C-alpha cells in the first residue's frame, strides 16, 4: 500500500520513500513506493510530474492501494528521493480551486449544475446540464472573484452522509464508501472531490472565463485561474496593443474602428462585384450565343485561366440565369482547378452529378452538390481540358 502524502501536506515539494517494486512493461518502468507526493490524477485534474532519484516521471496512475510511477528508466537502490514539478502542481491546484469557485457560484446564483470538469494545460472546461447564458456566466465569474478577494480558507472534511446530502451541490456516486472527502469553501462551495487545491481562495489569484459554446443540450465553459489566467490576459493585452498600433486608436476605439473598416470593405466588395459583372456579362452573353444545343439545353463550357473562385461563381450565375443553359466552368489558378457544373436552381430536367463525378475524378479532386449544381476543387490542372470534355460527353449522352 502506498501512503498518500499529497493529502497530508499540499505544499511539500520533495519526499523520501522506500522502493516496494519496479517492473518493466513495454519499455517503460512501473515503480511503486511505500509513500508518495505524486498525485495520480482524478476528478478532472491531471497527475503530478517530476523525478524519482533523478529519473523523470512520465505518468502517475492509481491501481487499487498502489500508486504507480511510470518512467523510461529504473531507479537505483531501495531508497528513493522524489521531487515534484512544483510549478505545474501549484498551477493545477489554482486551476482546480478556480473551477470550484466558479461552479459553486453558478450553482448558488442560477442553480446550474456542473456535470463534468477537465483541466488540460492552461485550460479548464466545464460542462453544464442546461444552457448557461452569458449573463449567468458573467455573474458567476464576478462572484467567484469576490470569493478570491475574500481569501476564504479551503477546508477538507469528512462529514456523515446526511450532512452531505443536505449541503452538497453535487452528491457522491451511489457506490461511494464513507468517509467521503468534501472540499468546502464557506458560503461558496461544498462538493465531493478527490483532487488537490490551494489552501485559500486568495491563492487562486483570479478566475477568468475565456469562452463558452453550446454542448450536448447544455454549455461548455472555458476558464482559467491563477498564473494561467495571468498569462492569458497578458497575451490579450499585447494583442490589443498591436491592434491599437495597426488601427491608430486607443483600446476603447477599437470596436468603432473595426466597424468603420467593415463598412468600407462591404462597400469595396459591392463595387468590385459591380465591376466584375460589367466585364463578365459580355462574356456570358457571348458564351450563351455560341453554346451547343443538346437535348433542349444550351451547354456552355469555359476555362478561366488565372482567375479566382468568386469570378467563376459570378460567371456561373450569369449563365444559369438562362433557364435553358447548363454551365460547365473551370477556374485554373495556382491553387488548382475550381470546377462548377450546373443549371438554373431547382431545375429538375437534368442531373449534373454524373458529369461532375467524371470530371472531378480526372482532376484528382473532391466535391459534390445537388442534381442541379455541383462544385469542387482538383489538383491536376494539366487535365482540365480532358475533364471538361468528359463532362460534356456525359451531359450530351445523358
N, C-alpha and C positions, 0 to 999 in steps of 0.2 A: 504494500500500500504506500502511495506517495502522499506525504503531508503537503497540504496546500498553503504554502507560506504567504501567497499573494492575498489571502483573506485576512491574515494576521497583521500585515504591515504593508499598506498600499504604496508607501514611499521608499521601501527598501529597494536598492538597485543591484546589490550583489549578495551572494549567499554561498555557503559551503555545504556539500552533501556527500553522501556515500553512494557509490555505484551499486545498484541492485542487479542490473543485467544490461547487456548490449548485444544486439544481433544484427546480421546483415540481411537486407531484403531488397532485391533488385538493384544492388549497387548503393543503397542508402543504409545508414545505420540507425537502428531504433534503440534509444538509450533511456533506461528507466532508473530514476534516482529515488532515494528514500524521502527526499523533500525537494521542493522547487518553488521559485518565484515566478516561473513561466506560466502565464495563464493560457489554457489550451483553446480559448475561443468559446463563444457561446452567447446566446441572446442577441445575435446580430453583431457582436464585437469580435474582430479578428484575434488570432493568437498573438502572444508576445514573440519577439525575436531577440537574438543576442548571441552569446557564446558560452560554451562549456569548456573550461580549461583551454581557451583559445580556439576551439573548434566552433565554426559558425553553425548556429541552429537555424534550419530552413523552415521548420514547421513544428507545431506542438499539438498533440492530439490527446484526448481523454479516452481511455479504454477501461471501463469498469472502475476499479480503485486505483488504477495506474495512470500516470501522466507520461506520455511517450514523446521524447525529444528526437526529432529526425535531423540527421546530419549527413554530410558527404564523407566524413572520416570518423574513425573510432576515437574515443578518449583514452588516455593512458592512465593507468593506476586506478586505485579504488576510491581515492578522494578526488572530488570534482569541485572546481570553483566556477560558479555561474555568474554571468554579468548580463543584465538586461540592456537592450537598446532603449534607454530611458526616455529619450526624446519622443520616440514612437509611442511608448507606453503612456506617457503623460498626455500626449495629444489624443490618444484613443480614449482615455478617461475623460478628458474635456469634452470630446465629441459625444460620448455616451451620456454624460450628465446633461449636456445641452439638449439632447433628444428627449430625455426625461422631462426637463423643464418645459419644452415646447409641447410635447404630447400631453403632459399634465394640464397645462393651461388650455389647450384645445378642448380637452375633456371638461374641465371645470367651467369654461365660458360657453361652450357650444354643444357639449355632450356628443362630440365626435370622437369615435373610438379609433385608436391606432391598432391595426391588425398585424402589421409587420414593420420591423426596423432592420436596416442593414448599414454598416459602416464599410465603405470601400475607399481607401486612400483618404483624400481630403473631403470626401462627400458622405453625407448621411442622407439616406432616403427613408421615408416612412410612407406606408400605405394606409389610407383610412377606409372605413367600411362604407361611408356615404360621402358624397361630394362635399368638399370644403371650399366655399367661395373666398375670394381674395380678401374681403373684409374680415372674415373669421380668421383667416391665416395671419393677417397683419395684427389683429387684436391679440392673438395668441403669442405672436413674436414679441409684441410690446410687453405683455405680461411676463413672459419668460425673462426678458432683460430686466424688468423690475425685480424679479427674484434674484437675478445675478447680483444686482447692485445692493440688495439687502444682505448678501453674504450669509445665507442661512446654512447651518450645519447639515450635512448629508448623513443620515443615520442608517445603519443596517440592523434590523431587528428580526426576531423570530417569534411572532405572536401566535396565538391559537387561531384555528380556522374560523371561529365565529367572528373574531375581530377582523380577520382578512376579508371575509365575505361582506362585512359591514362597511369597510373603508376603501378597499382596493378599486382602482379604476379598471383593472383587468384581473380576472380570477386565475389562479394557477390551474394547470391541467387537472382533469378529474383523477388521473392516476398518480398525482403528486403525493409523495410520502412526507408527512410532517417530520421535523420542523421545516417550514417554508421560509426561505430567505426573502425579506421585504426590504426594498430601498425606499426610505421615507425622507421627503423634504417637507417640513411642516408647512401646511397651507397651500402646497403646490402639487405634490405627487406622493402616491403611496401605491407601490406596484411590486409584484414578484419579479425578481431579476437575479441572475447568477453572475452578471458582469461586474466590471470594476469602474469606479467613478472617482473623480476628485472629491476631497473630503468636505468642501463647502462650495456653495453656488458661486461665490465670487471668483473662484479659481477657474470657472468655465469661461470667464473673460467677456464673452459676447455670444449671442445667439442670432444668426442671420439667415433668413430664408432666401434662397437664391433663385428658385423657380418652382413651378407647380404644373402638373398636367393631369388630365383625366386618365383613370386607370381602373379597369375592371369594375365599373359601377361606383367607384369612389375617386379618391385623388391620390396621386403620388407627389409628395412634397419633398424637395431637396433643401437641406440646410447645412450650415457649417457653424462650428463653435470654436472658441479659443484661438489658438495660433492659426488654425486653418482658415477661420473667418478673417483674421487679420491679413493673411497672405492674399486672400481673395479680394478684400476691399482695397488693399494696396495695389493689386493688379488693375482693378477697376479704376482707381484714381489715376494711374498712369495712362490708361486708355482714354479717360476723359480729358486729361491734359493734352494728349496727342490730337484728340478731336477738336479741342479749343484752338490749337495751333493751326490745324487744317482749315477750320471754318472761320477763323479770325473772329472769335467771340468768347465771352465768358461762359462758364458751365451752365448758368441759368438762361443762356440764349441759344443753347444747342438745339432744343426741340423746334424753336421758331425758325432757326437757320435750316434745319433739315426739311421742314415743311415747305419753306421757300424753294429749296433745291428740288424737291419732289415735284412741285408745281412747274418749275422750269423744265424738268425732264419730261413731264407729261406733255407740255406744250411743244417741246422739240420733237418728241416722238410723233405727235399728231402732224407736225409739219413734215417730218420725214416720210410718214405714211402717205401724205398727200403728194409729196414729190415722187415717191416710188410709184404711186398709182398713175401719175402723169406719164412716166416713162414706160410702165408695163402695160398700160391699157392698149396702146397701138400694137404692141407685140401680141397681146391676147387676141385682138381683132384679126391680126394677120394670120395667126395660127388657126383660128376658127375658120377663116376663109379657105385656107389651104388644107383643112382636115380631110382625112379619108373617111368616106361614108361606109359603114358596115353594120348590117342588122338594124338600120334605122338610127344609128348613133354617129356622131361626129367624133372620131378618135383622134385626139390631139396628143402628139408626143413632142417633147422638147428637152434638151440637155442645157442646163445653165452652168457655165464654167466660171469658177472663182466668184460665185455668188454666195448668198447666205440663206439660211433656213427661212427667215422671215420673208425674204423676197420670193422664195419658191412658194410659200403658203399664200402670199398675196396674188401671185400669178395664177395659182390653183383656184382661188376664189373667183377671180375674174373670168376664167374659162368656164368653170362649172355654174356660173350664173346662167349660161345657156343650158336649158333643160335637156337638150339632145346631145350634149358633149360628155365625153369620157376623157379625163386628163391623165396622161402618163408623163410625169415630170421627174427629172433627176437633177439635183443640185450638187455639183462637184467642187470641193474645196480642199484645203489642207487637212481637214478633219475626216475626210472620206466622201461618201456619197449619201445624200439625203434623198430618199425615194418616196414619191407620193403617187398613188393611183386612186382615182375616184370620180364620182359624178355628183349631180345635184343631191343635196342632203335629203335622205328619205326615199330616194329613187329605188324602186323595187323591181325594175325591169332588167337589172343586171347585177351580178355578183362579182366584184373585182378581186375577191380574195384569192382565187386560184392563180390569176395572173400575177398578183403581188407576191405570192409564195414562190413562184418560179423565179421571178426577178431578184428577190432579196436573197434567195439561196445562191444564185450566181454571183451576187455581190458579196457573199460571205458575211451577211449581216443578220439582224434581227428586227422584228417589228410586228405589227398587227393592226387590226381595226375591225370595222363593220363591213357589211356587204356592199355599202356604197362609198366607203372611204377607208384606205389603209395607208400607213406610212411607217418608215423605219430607216435605220442607218446601216450602211455596209462599208466595209473597209477596202474592197477590191475595186478601186476606181478605174483600173485598166479594163474592167469587163463591163463598163456601164452601157456601151452600145449593144453588147450581146444581151444584157439583162433587159434593156428596153425592147429589143427585138423579140425576145421570148415572151414578154408581157403582151406585146401587140398581137403576136400569133395566137396566144391563148384567148385574148378578147375577141378576136375575129372568129376563131373556131367555136368559141362558146356562144 
